[in-house]
Amino acid sequence: MANSDPFPQRIVCLTEEPTEVLYALGEERRIVGISGFTVRPPRARKEKPKVSAFTSAKIGAILDLAPDLVIGFSDIQADIARDLIRAGVEVWISNHRSVAGILAYIRRLGAMVGAADKAERYAIEAEAHIAAVERAAAALPRRPRVYFEEWDDPPISGIRWVAELIRIAGGDDVFPELAEKSLARDRIIADSSEIVRRHPDLVLGSWCGKRFRPETVAARPGWQEMPAVRNGHLFEIKSPIILQPGPAALFDGLQALHRCIATVANR
């Protein structure tokens, strides 16, 4: 007897955001493999085999799972996608870099698994949260200038969705021209004194894979002249809730940004 569900039944997720979305939609039964970097939701790590990193994947292990769809993210995973496509696997690589792109991603992924209505409700919930934070941000007495550091050596500023969420949360990114660059190498700040010259009121660190150390940042040469350092406004935003272009950034990531920005704006 034919399966009455015509949508993908065996999905491998090469990054965290499709896993997070599918669990949120109650469609986790379709997932047969996940990224080893997945931390949201926590139960996914216990329930699903880990078959990929970000720039590499266990192609043989993925093929052994007999997926009918593999979902990845960005041109950085192009080689993984190529190898899987050559092996006859259907692959979807999303390449969104904005808040609007994350919302569209939720809706698109939901439609791909036959859960368009649930995805629409989830996206509307995210939009409502964004609007609520925007209203709270509008009530702040000022808009702090924010330097968001994605990596420390060399210093790399935040990607587009991060800069957009900073604006929504009530601050202004001090490197808006770099936020438009999709690749991290294009957001490297060659002259770190330029960060000081832009006099941020707040420094936010999210070093993927290692702990942000505000005391080390504050001790950088010349940084004592920066308002953020003088006032002790250096905070960490955990990378799993801000550096993945998925729901975590729109909910927990945005909330964390707003807390930090409000702390500075109200002093």
Order of alpha helices (4+ residues) and beta strands (2+ residues): beta-alpha-beta-alpha-beta-alpha-beta-alpha-beta-alpha-alpha-beta-beta-alpha-beta-alpha-alpha-beta-alpha-alpha-beta-alpha
